[in-house]
Amino acid sequence: MLEDSVIPESGIASDVRSRMMRAVKRTDTKPEIAVRSALHQRGYRFRKDFPIRVDGRVIRPDVVFTRQRIAVFVDGCFWHVCPLHCRRPRTNTEFWSQKLGRNQQRDREQDAALEKAGWVVVRIWEHQTIDSAVSDVVAVVR
């Protein structure tokens, strides 16, 4: 008999799953740090995780060039549903489908709100090479 705290689809206790999900970083991921480090080495100065207030909401891009009004997001392939690399979980599929769909919808809403407010949005996938990612950002900054 399964205990009440075990999620049948995965066999992982709910408290363990909660602890795992809390460990997922919102900021300072390895791809984000790599992009920031490469930009900084090339002499670019920016703000990280800078709150931008737009349309009654707070949006926190990973890298922000405040004077140029450029917001850069470094998106993880799983959480933002990369068309090349996102592998959807095979268990609890309805939950994950809704969760990842909400993430995509939020991304589109944030992009639209920022652009409407005069910001340029740059989205980088975590699988991009550092040179490619930095080139994308630099092309917009210049």
C-alpha angles and dihedrals in degrees: 000000000000119000117243091246095057118095103225097212094058106018090229119130112246093237090054091049091048091052090049092050092048088055091061106106122234093193138019097038116168094255091047093050091048092053093046092047093050092048091048092049088055090055101258118141122203145146122260124219088356114175114237116192111214131158093351094307136097117234119191112197117193093239125019130189097198100189094049092039094232121152118196123195123191102205124202114229094232101041095044097037104245107208090222104042113016111119110190116219116260094216127064087012096169092055093047094045091054093042095050091042090055089050091053092046091050090050091053092046092049092048091050094046093049094046091048088054091053100264126134113226123210119188120195125188118227090235094062117106115253091245091052093046094048091046090054091052096042092050089059096040092054 
